[in-house]
């Protein structure tokens, strides 16, 4: 078994190529997949926010209309149903407002995650390319040196065989 330095470095360069390719594949696949999922979630969240915004506007209009209908009545003669209705509408509008604010915060968080995945892509993709190219070039150089060593060893063995044959021929002549 050979334990030369070149064999070890050749394996190191193969390892660098493998790691580089793995980085390229994982950098392209995983962040883009996650980014796509975040984009879809962001779109759905924005749609929900638009719906909540519309509902909030309608509730505010209903509250205003109810207040207008209550104003002509005297303060003492306001029916309890109108007061409860006003309270419920006001409560629903406040809940819708809170949900809307939460949706907008969620949208901003998703946008930040999308930016993070963009950064991850542009950090690790070039590293993967550099590692792959560096490892491949070094592995190719190492392999060509190994090939030259093998050729020289073959020539050496051929010379030794021819020398042995000459010595053997001389011994047989004597």
PyMOL commands that set and color helices and strands:
alter all, ss='L'
color gray80, all
select helices_A, chain A and resi 5-71+80-173
alter helices_A, ss='H'
color red, helices_A
deselect
rebuild
show_as cartoon
